[in-house]
Amino acid sequence: MNGADIQLWTAPTQVTVSDGESNPAAIASRALQLRSREQHQIASNFEAGNYEMASSFVWMRTMALLKKQLASLGIEFIGELLQRPDIDEYSEISTAVSDAEAISLARDLGIITSVQTMRLLHSQQVVTHFAAIDNDPSLDEDEIMTREEAIGCLRVCVQGVLGQETVSVAEDFKSFRSKLETETFTLQSPEIVKLFSSPYFFMRTAISILLSLFKTGKGAQLEHTARNANLIIPHYWEQLKAPERWQIGQAYAQEFSEGRKESVKGLHAVLVSVGGFDYVPENLRSSTFVQVASSVIAAHQGMNNFYNEPAPMSELASLGTSIPSPALAKCMTAVLCVKLGNSYGTSHAAQEPANRVLGSLSKERWYYYFNERLGHDRVILSKLRDTRCQGRWVSIVQTLGLEADQISDKNIKALFNSTVQNDMAKLSSVALRLMDKALGS
């Protein structure tokens, strides 16, 4: 982020761990956030060959500390950042926020780099896989975590999280959040100037906060919120992506159904000013699709995913023959998670309902996914760098009958062409480039 960005976090001081460092005790000694006893415990487990135990402990402590840092922003605010209305002040962040969500949010907030994000997501997959395998001495060598895999996990956890000094929260964005409901901004206000020069993530977050304030605000608080929304959203409307536009329309429909007249009036003014009523859903069934799709993704990213994916995937396939447009992005990610699987395979029992959902998707919806969603879909882009997932991706896309000239972004078009041509090397290269861009947006 550049100097004009709204900084949520002060820059952390990190201990450097060389990528070539292979001594577990030396790496663990650089974990500033671990007690000396914990550092020695990690080294001892490595010395005893207990690689799964050492990695599971390191990962558990890493995620606990990362989520603790995130929680210092406030649990409700975390819910807004993640666009998770189910997270409120009574939620426990350790269980309400998945490891993958915490890692992605930490990247957006500048706590970790894009490279550390990639490595942490890979380590999560490795640790989760081996943690789910029974401790059977008769297992083949290739079914047991290797020393190199365990050291890789330790190294990235220390580089990204455990080697940081405690990160403190800057007040800039928290103050901005409070002012949205207590002051009326102008285009010349320093906060608005900063916001318009910030990465897309912060604009998306500001919109989520405004929509949340429409739901809870009263009196003068609601008046400030409405005026600020009518300043920010129209000014940025042309740059807003489809999911955020649908989010605004969804908020209007919900406030209308609950009879909150003043909130409806404020959101109505915003939508009129941008001609945005095309994004108001006919009903609220999309929220159900989003919730179930999120359950599919959570099952896929968790332990025993092959066993846990079929139930929510079957539920998603049974919700209806047409996915509401506001829920399409999340549902596409969910069904592709099931179809692409991971480097260890796919959930066989989840394939049939996933195929039913795929069969209901028109070409227009696939073009929407390629043009509006794929370039920002970190979950799927990360999979397109895995050889086995690539093969499944190629099998899906080559049967769709899509035309490259209907895809607008040159990088997405390059990814599509390499898929159709079965050029795995280029597919990997383009997917990596898109992932870097998504992590930096």
N, C-alpha and C positions, 0 to 999 in steps of 0.2 A: 504494500500500500504506500502511496506517496504522502507527502506532508500535508496535502489538502484533505486527506481522508479523515472521517470521524473515527478517532481511535477508541476502541472499546477496552483495549488492554495496553498497559505499558510494555515496552519491549523486554522480554525475559532475557536474563543472562544465562547462557548455556555453557555447559562443559563440553569441550570437543572430544569426540570419540572417533578415532580413525576407523574407516571402513575396513582396514586391514587388521585391526586389533582382534586377536583371537583368544586372549587370556581372560577367562570368565571373572577371575578375582579382580583383575585390573579394571575391567569394564564396570563391574559392580561397585568398585570403590569410587567411581565417578557419579554414582546415583545419589545426588545431594539430598533428595527427598526421602531416602530410605535410612533407617537407623543402622548403626554399625552392626548390630546383631543380625539384621535382615541381610545386609551385604555378605556377612560371613556365612549365613545360612544358604544363600544362593551359591556361593563358591563351593561350599561343602557338598551340595546336591550335584553340582557338576562333577566334582572330584569322584563322587560315588557312582556316577553314571545315571543319576535320576533326572534325565533331561526333561521328561514330561512334567515331573513334579516341579522342577525349577522354573520351567517356562510358564506353567499354569499360575504359580505364585507371582512371578514377575508381571504377567499380564493382569492378574487380579489387582495387584497394587497399583499398576499403571493406570488402569481404568478408574479405580476408586479415587486416586489423586486428581486425575483429569476431570472427572465429574464433580469433585469437590470444588475445584477452581471454577468450573462453569456455574455451579450452584451459588457462588458468591454474587452473581448478577441478580439473583432472585429466581425462584422456581417458576413463577408466573411468566416472567420475562423470557425464560428459556422456552416455555411453551409457545410464546409468541414468535420467537426466533425460528423454532422448528415447525411453526404452523400446526401445532398440536393442541387443539382446544381441550383435549382430555387431561392435559397437565395443568394443575392449579396449585395454589399455595399449600395444599395438604399432600401433594404428591411427593414421593421419595425418589430423588433423582437417580439413585443407584438402580432402581428397578423400572422407573418410568421411561428413562432414556436408554436406548440400546448402545452398545459399545460403538457400533458403526455410526450412529447419529452423533455421539459425543466426538468422535474423531473428525467427522465432516464439519461439525459446528466449530470445533477448535481450529480447523483450517480457515473457515470463513472469518473467524475472529482474529486471525493472525497469530495464534498461539504456536502453531506448528507450520512447517513449510509444506509445499505440494509434494515434494519428494518424501518427506517424513510421513505424510498422509498415505501415499501409495504403499510404503513399506509397513506401516502399522496395519492397514487393511489386509495386506498379505499375511502378516504375522497372525492376525486374528483368525484367518482361515486355517492356517497351519495348527495353531494352538487348539482351536475348536475341533478340528478333525481328530487329532491324536487324543484329546481329552475324552472323546466319545468312544474310543476303542478300549475294550476290556483288557485288563492287565493279565494277559495270558502268556506264560513263559514259552509256549510252543509257537508263538506268532513268528512269521517270517521276518527277516531283517528289514525288508522294505516296508513293513507295517509298523515299525518302531521309529520314534523320533530320533534323528541323528544328532550328534554333537553339533554339527555345523548349523542345522536348523535351529537348535536351541540357542546357540551363540548369536545367530542372526536376529532372533526374537529379542534377546537381552540387549543387544547393541542398539536396535531401533527404539526400544522402550526407553533406554537411557538417553539416547540422542534427542528424542522427541519430547519426553515428559519428565522422566525421573532425574535427568541431569540438569533440569532447569531449577533456578532458585524460585521460591514461591512467587507466583505472578499476582500482582495486585490490579484491581480494576480501576481504570481511569474513570473520571466522573463525567467526561464530555458527553458521551452518548446517553448515559443515565439522566443527565440534566436535560438534554434535548427531549428525551422521552417524557419527562415531567412537564416540560414547557408546552408540549403539544396540547395539553388539556388545561393549561393555566394562562397561556398567552396566545395572541394572534400574531402570526408571523407575516412578513412581507417578502417579496422576492429579493430584497436587499438585506434581509436579516442574515447575520453571519452563519447561523445554523443551517439556513436554507442554501446558502452559497456552498457551504461544506457538503451538504447532502447531495446536491446536484453534481458535485465533482467526485463523488465517492463511487466505489464499485457497486454493481447491480444488487449485490446481496443486501447492502444497507438500505437501498430504496425499497426493496421487497420487504425488508423488516419494518421500515417506517410505515408502509401501507398496512402490514399486519397489525401494528400497534394502533393505528388510526381506527381500523375496523373493530379492534377489541374495545377501544374507548367508546365507539358508537354503541356497543352493547351494554356498557356499564355506566356511561356518563349521564349526568343530570344537570339541569340548569345551566349556569355559566360554563361549567366544565364541558358540557355537550356543545354549547355555542362555539367555544374556542376550537373544539375538535372539528366541527363542521366547517368552520371558516378555513382552518388549516388544510383540511382534506380538499376543499375546493381550490386551494392554492397549489398544493403539491401534485395531486393526481392529474389534473388537466395539463399541467406543465410537463409532466413526464409520460403522458399517456402513449404517445407514439413509440416510445422505447419499451413500454411494458410488454411482456410476453403473454401469450394466451392464458397460462394458468393463473397469473396475477389478475388479469382482466376478469376472468371467471370468478375469482375469489371476491372481487368487489360486487359483481352481480349477485353472487350467492349471499353475501352479507345483506344486500338490499332485500332479497326475497325472504330471508329469515326474519329481519326486523319487521317487514310488512306482515308476515304471518303471526308475529307475536304482538302486533298492534302498538308498537312503539312509534307514535306519530312523529315526534321530533327527530328521532334518528332516521326515519324513513324520509322525512323532508330534506335533511342534510344530504343523504346518499342520493336522493332523487335529483338534487341540484347538481351533484357531481356527474351523474350519468347523463343528464341532459346536456351539460356543457361539453361532453366528449362524444355524444351520440353513442353511448355505451349500452343501450338496452338490448342489443343483440346478445349481450353476455349475461342477461338475467335468466336463470333457468326456470322452466315451467313449474317445477316442484323441487322438493329438497331430497329426492331419492339419491342424488349424487353423493351426499354425505355418507350414506350407507355403503355405496360402492368404494369410496375412499377408505372407509374404516376397514372393510374386509380386505381390500388390496394391501393395506398397510400390515394386516395380520399375515398375509401371504409372504410379504417381504421379510417381516420379523422372523417367521418360521424358517425361511430360507437362510437367513443370516445367523440363526442360532444353532445350538447343539442338536444333534439327531435330526437334522433338517430333512433327510429323506423320509423319516417317519412322520414328521410334524407338518410337512407341506400339504398332503392330500386333503385334509379336512377343510382348511380355509380356502384352498383352491377350488374344491367342490362347491363350497358355499358361494364363492365369487361367480362361478359358472352358472349357478342356479338363480342368481338375482334377477336375470332378465336377458332378453335377446339383444338389447341395445344398451350400450354403456353411455350414460349421460356425458356430454362433452366436458363439464367441469372435472369429472373423475377419470377422463380418458388417459391422461398422462400417467397417473399413479397406477391405473390398471394395466397399462402397457408394460410398465416397469415390472409389475408383479408377475404377469404371465411370462415375460421373457426370462425372469429369474428362474422360473420353473423349467422352461424349455431349454435354456442354456446350461442350467445346472452349475457345476463347478468342476475343478480338475479331477475330482473323484467320481464324477458321474452325475446322473439325474435321479430324481425320485420317480420310479416307474409308476406308482399308484397315482401320482399327480398329473401324469401326462394326458390322460383322457379328458379330464375337465379343462386342462389348459388348451388342448386342441379344440375343444368346443368354443372357448373364448376367441382363439385365433381365427376360427372359421367364421365368426360373426363380424370380423373386421373388414371393412371395405377398403378399396385402394385409396380412397380419399383420406381415410383415417391413418393409413400407413404413411401417406405423404405428410400428414400433419405430424406424425411422430418423427419422421426424418427432419422436417423443416423447423419444428418448434420445440421438440423435446430431446432428441438424441444427443445433441451437442452439449446438453447440460445434465444428462443422465449419468452421473458418476458410477452408479451401481452397474449399469450395463456396459459402459465404456471400459471399466476395469476388467470385465469378463472378456472383452474382445481382444485382450492381450494374452489370453490363455489359449493354447493350441486346441485343446479339446472343445472348449466353448466356441472357438472360431468355427470349427467344423459344423457344429449344430446351428450356428448363426447362418452360415452359408446355405445349409439345407433349407432353412426357413425362407430366407430372402429370395433365393433363386426360383422359388415356386410362386412368388407374388405377382410376377408380370409387370413390375413397375418400370417407369421410364426415367432415366437419369436427368433428362431436361426438365423434369417437374421438381427437381431438388435445387433449391436456391443457393445454399451455402457451399462454397467450393470444397471445403474440407469434408463435409458430409457427402458431397457428390463423389469425392475421391474414395471415401470409405465404401460407398455403395458400389462404385465401379470395381474396386478391388475385390469386393464380395462376389459380385456377379462373375468376375473373371477367375475366381478361386485363387487369387494371388495373396497367399497368407502372409508373406513377408511385408508387402505393402499395407495389408490390412492391419498388421501389428503396428507398423510405423505411424499410420494415420490415426489409429485408435490412441496411441501414446500421445500424439500431438493434440488431439481433441481432449484427452484427459488432463493434460497440462493446462490447456485453456480453461477447462471447466473448473479446475482447482484454483485457478487464478482469478475467476470472475466474481 
